[in-house]
Amino acid sequence: MLVAQTPIKSACFRFSRTTHTPVIYVLSLLLAAVLGFAAHRASLCSVRAVEEMLTSRSARVLGSFAKTALWAMAVSIPIVWLWPDRTVPVQGYGLSPSAFAGGFLFGVGAALNGGCTFSTLGYLADGCLWMLATLIGMCAGFAGWRYAADAMLIPTMQPLVLSTSMTGSSIGLLWSLLWVWAVWELWRLWRSRTPNLNWRQRVCAERYSLAAAALVLGTASGILCTLHGSWTYTTVFKREVEALMLSNAGPPALLLWLFLAVFAGMAISSWTRGSFRLRWRGGWLRRLLGGLLMGMGGAVIPGGNDELILRAIPALSPHALPAYLALLAG
């Protein structure tokens, strides 16, 4: 199991202690673009997951998020285990009422917005310009919560470096169990594939299955997290806003490029699928208010559902699963 160690006091903690080569940078950008492409083709969304549970009593979308986290764990554990000098410290947060409150508030905002962090970018890539109001609202929420927390002396969740208390054999056992599941999942995907399609037809398929998207997202994010730490765009936006407010150094430039690569992957998916069409009528005020609540909740968690699914839950951070359950409830 993972245990919490020393709090990280710097708000702009530089997650990466390693010096990466240009090859690593290019690989990271390609992985981010592939992740964005797959997320768009599968139309992933936590709001959609809740709607599916409430209307059809099914949890296929929610199950795909669980598979995404498992794939991220299966990929990241051996990288951290075999090449510890090339990876970053595992960071998380302790369990506290703030995790529940932040998750719930973020969930309410996502419902009002009509989409979570994944689908917000997906709609924007399809040309739905009103989702720009969501991103603006999120940044305003980050700034507003930071100002309120400082003015009213509200304690914030302090990041912790998580160290593993598992022995090498325990980690090996966990990895073995994960890959038993992974091999079975790969076999199931192979058995359920559409026959007589070449690789280009499969890559350019109009819609990806949830299981296939989980494989791509989990694998890509597992590698990105081991190399760069918390890289998802909600945490990057939060750190950038706080850096501007405090006149501190912001997140590494590469993390901003990773966000642009994710969006580029979604835009390429939209363009090649023929779903791109510029639209501007779509309830700008509602998106702005939804984004504001998402930003305030994301400032508390910290991060959004993308951070929880792609990094915090696979890292076994104590706050992550309770925060995500509260997000679904919201």
PyMOL commands that set and color helices and strands:
alter all, ss='L'
color gray80, all
select helices_A, chain A and resi 22-42+46-56+60-82+84-86+97-113+117-125+131-151+168-191+199-203+210-228+233-246+253-273+284-300+305-312+320-329
alter helices_A, ss='H'
color red, helices_A
select strands_A, chain A and resi 2-7+91-92+160-164
alter strands_A, ss='S'
color yellow, strands_A
deselect
rebuild
show_as cartoon
